[in-house]
Amino acid sequence: MVTGFVQSLIKLCGLNWTAP
């Protein structure tokens, strides 16, 4: 899974979203 990668992108966007 690329959850870590997605979370990194979201953090870069400045959002607080977590994927399961």
PDBQT receptor file of N, H, CA, C and O in Angstrom, charges set to zero:
ATOM      1  N   MET A   1       0.841  -1.210   0.000  1.00  0.00    +0.000 N 
ATOM      2  CA  MET A   1       0.000   0.000   0.000  1.00  0.00    +0.000 C 
ATOM      3  C   MET A   1       0.873   1.256   0.000  1.00  0.00    +0.000 C 
ATOM      4  O   MET A   1       2.003   1.243   0.487  1.00  0.00    +0.000 OA
ATOM      5  N   VAL A   2       0.342   2.308  -0.539  1.00  0.00    +0.000 N 
ATOM      6  H   VAL A   2      -0.576   2.319  -0.935  1.00  0.00    +0.000 HD
ATOM      7  CA  VAL A   2       1.103   3.564  -0.597  1.00  0.00    +0.000 C 
ATOM      8  C   VAL A   2       0.500   4.577   0.368  1.00  0.00    +0.000 C 
ATOM      9  O   VAL A   2       0.430   5.770   0.074  1.00  0.00    +0.000 OA
ATOM     10  N   THR A   3       0.068   4.082   1.524  1.00  0.00    +0.000 N 
ATOM     11  H   THR A   3       0.125   3.112   1.763  1.00  0.00    +0.000 HD
ATOM     12  CA  THR A   3      -0.560   4.974   2.506  1.00  0.00    +0.000 C 
ATOM     13  C   THR A   3       0.419   6.045   2.946  1.00  0.00    +0.000 C 
ATOM     14  O   THR A   3       0.059   7.219   3.035  1.00  0.00    +0.000 OA
ATOM     15  N   GLY A   4       1.657   5.650   3.223  1.00  0.00    +0.000 N 
ATOM     16  H   GLY A   4       1.950   4.696   3.151  1.00  0.00    +0.000 HD
ATOM     17  CA  GLY A   4       2.675   6.606   3.663  1.00  0.00    +0.000 C 
ATOM     18  C   GLY A   4       2.898   7.679   2.615  1.00  0.00    +0.000 C 
ATOM     19  O   GLY A   4       3.031   8.858   2.944  1.00  0.00    +0.000 OA
ATOM     20  N   PHE A   5       2.940   7.274   1.352  1.00  0.00    +0.000 N 
ATOM     21  H   PHE A   5       2.832   6.316   1.084  1.00  0.00    +0.000 HD
ATOM     22  CA  PHE A   5       3.144   8.227   0.258  1.00  0.00    +0.000 C 
ATOM     23  C   PHE A   5       1.973   9.191   0.164  1.00  0.00    +0.000 C 
ATOM     24  O   PHE A   5       2.155  10.396  -0.005  1.00  0.00    +0.000 OA
ATOM     25  N   VAL A   6       0.774   8.646   0.277  1.00  0.00    +0.000 N 
ATOM     26  H   VAL A   6       0.626   7.666   0.415  1.00  0.00    +0.000 HD
ATOM     27  CA  VAL A   6      -0.437   9.473   0.212  1.00  0.00    +0.000 C 
ATOM     28  C   VAL A   6      -0.453  10.450   1.374  1.00  0.00    +0.000 C 
ATOM     29  O   VAL A   6      -0.744  11.632   1.191  1.00  0.00    +0.000 OA
ATOM     30  N   GLN A   7      -0.142   9.965   2.568  1.00  0.00    +0.000 N 
ATOM     31  H   GLN A   7       0.095   9.005   2.717  1.00  0.00    +0.000 HD
ATOM     32  CA  GLN A   7      -0.133  10.834   3.741  1.00  0.00    +0.000 C 
ATOM     33  C   GLN A   7       0.881  11.945   3.556  1.00  0.00    +0.000 C 
ATOM     34  O   GLN A   7       0.642  13.083   3.959  1.00  0.00    +0.000 OA
ATOM     35  N   SER A   8       2.015  11.620   2.945  1.00  0.00    +0.000 N 
ATOM     36  H   SER A   8       2.209  10.695   2.617  1.00  0.00    +0.000 HD
ATOM     37  CA  SER A   8       3.043  12.643   2.711  1.00  0.00    +0.000 C 
ATOM     38  C   SER A   8       2.504  13.726   1.785  1.00  0.00    +0.000 C 
ATOM     39  O   SER A   8       2.703  14.916   2.029  1.00  0.00    +0.000 OA
ATOM     40  N   LEU A   9       1.825  13.314   0.729  1.00  0.00    +0.000 N 
ATOM     41  H   LEU A   9       1.663  12.347   0.530  1.00  0.00    +0.000 HD
ATOM     42  CA  LEU A   9       1.256  14.281  -0.212  1.00  0.00    +0.000 C 
ATOM     43  C   LEU A   9       0.226  15.151   0.482  1.00  0.00    +0.000 C 
ATOM     44  O   LEU A   9       0.175  16.363   0.275  1.00  0.00    +0.000 OA
ATOM     45  N   ILE A  10      -0.593  14.521   1.304  1.00  0.00    +0.000 N 
ATOM     46  H   ILE A  10      -0.552  13.536   1.473  1.00  0.00    +0.000 HD
ATOM     47  CA  ILE A  10      -1.632  15.266   2.018  1.00  0.00    +0.000 C 
ATOM     48  C   ILE A  10      -0.991  16.252   2.981  1.00  0.00    +0.000 C 
ATOM     49  O   ILE A  10      -1.444  17.390   3.102  1.00  0.00    +0.000 OA
ATOM     50  N   LYS A  11       0.064  15.820   3.665  1.00  0.00    +0.000 N 
ATOM     51  H   LYS A  11       0.432  14.896   3.567  1.00  0.00    +0.000 HD
ATOM     52  CA  LYS A  11       0.746  16.723   4.598  1.00  0.00    +0.000 C 
ATOM     53  C   LYS A  11       1.317  17.903   3.830  1.00  0.00    +0.000 C 
ATOM     54  O   LYS A  11       1.300  19.033   4.318  1.00  0.00    +0.000 OA
ATOM     55  N   LEU A  12       1.824  17.645   2.626  1.00  0.00    +0.000 N 
ATOM     56  H   LEU A  12       1.838  16.727   2.229  1.00  0.00    +0.000 HD
ATOM     57  CA  LEU A  12       2.364  18.722   1.796  1.00  0.00    +0.000 C 
ATOM     58  C   LEU A  12       1.247  19.679   1.405  1.00  0.00    +0.000 C 
ATOM     59  O   LEU A  12       1.458  20.888   1.308  1.00  0.00    +0.000 OA
ATOM     60  N   CYS A  13       0.072  19.134   1.185  1.00  0.00    +0.000 N 
ATOM     61  H   CYS A  13      -0.099  18.152   1.264  1.00  0.00    +0.000 HD
ATOM     62  CA  CYS A  13      -1.075  19.976   0.824  1.00  0.00    +0.000 C 
ATOM     63  C   CYS A  13      -1.545  20.766   2.033  1.00  0.00    +0.000 C 
ATOM     64  O   CYS A  13      -2.223  21.783   1.888  1.00  0.00    +0.000 OA
ATOM     65  N   GLY A  14      -1.190  20.307   3.215  1.00  0.00    +0.000 N 
ATOM     66  H   GLY A  14      -0.639  19.481   3.333  1.00  0.00    +0.000 HD
ATOM     67  CA  GLY A  14      -1.588  21.010   4.434  1.00  0.00    +0.000 C 
ATOM     68  C   GLY A  14      -2.923  20.514   4.949  1.00  0.00    +0.000 C 
ATOM     69  O   GLY A  14      -3.653  21.244   5.619  1.00  0.00    +0.000 OA
ATOM     70  N   LEU A  15      -3.239  19.254   4.627  1.00  0.00    +0.000 N 
ATOM     71  H   LEU A  15      -2.646  18.662   4.082  1.00  0.00    +0.000 HD
ATOM     72  CA  LEU A  15      -4.509  18.698   5.090  1.00  0.00    +0.000 C 
ATOM     73  C   LEU A  15      -4.255  17.700   6.213  1.00  0.00    +0.000 C 
ATOM     74  O   LEU A  15      -3.119  17.298   6.464  1.00  0.00    +0.000 OA
ATOM     75  N   ASN A  16      -5.325  17.314   6.877  1.00  0.00    +0.000 N 
ATOM     76  H   ASN A  16      -6.248  17.641   6.673  1.00  0.00    +0.000 HD
ATOM     77  CA  ASN A  16      -5.201  16.372   7.981  1.00  0.00    +0.000 C 
ATOM     78  C   ASN A  16      -6.088  15.167   7.703  1.00  0.00    +0.000 C 
ATOM     79  O   ASN A  16      -7.054  14.918   8.423  1.00  0.00    +0.000 OA
ATOM     80  N   TRP A  17      -5.749  14.415   6.643  1.00  0.00    +0.000 N 
ATOM     81  H   TRP A  17      -4.964  14.618   6.058  1.00  0.00    +0.000 HD
ATOM     82  CA  TRP A  17      -6.551  13.262   6.255  1.00  0.00    +0.000 C 
ATOM     83  C   TRP A  17      -5.721  11.985   6.358  1.00  0.00    +0.000 C 
ATOM     84  O   TRP A  17      -4.554  11.961   5.966  1.00  0.00    +0.000 OA
ATOM     85  N   THR A  18      -6.329  10.927   6.888  1.00  0.00    +0.000 N 
ATOM     86  H   THR A  18      -7.277  10.947   7.207  1.00  0.00    +0.000 HD
ATOM     87  CA  THR A  18      -5.618   9.668   7.062  1.00  0.00    +0.000 C 
ATOM     88  C   THR A  18      -6.326   8.564   6.295  1.00  0.00    +0.000 C 
ATOM     89  O   THR A  18      -7.536   8.382   6.427  1.00  0.00    +0.000 OA
ATOM     90  N   ALA A  19      -5.571   7.835   5.500  1.00  0.00    +0.000 N 
ATOM     91  H   ALA A  19      -4.587   7.983   5.393  1.00  0.00    +0.000 HD
ATOM     92  CA  ALA A  19      -6.153   6.753   4.717  1.00  0.00    +0.000 C 
ATOM     93  C   ALA A  19      -6.034   5.436   5.488  1.00  0.00    +0.000 C 
ATOM     94  O   ALA A  19      -5.022   5.194   6.146  1.00  0.00    +0.000 OA
ATOM     95  N   PRO A  20      -7.037   4.604   5.413  1.00  0.00    +0.000 N 
ATOM     96  CA  PRO A  20      -7.045   3.314   6.125  1.00  0.00    +0.000 C 
ATOM     97  C   PRO A  20      -6.043   2.330   5.532  1.00  0.00    +0.000 C 
ATOM     98  O   PRO A  20      -5.926   1.203   6.014  1.00  0.00    +0.000 OA
TER      99      PRO A  20
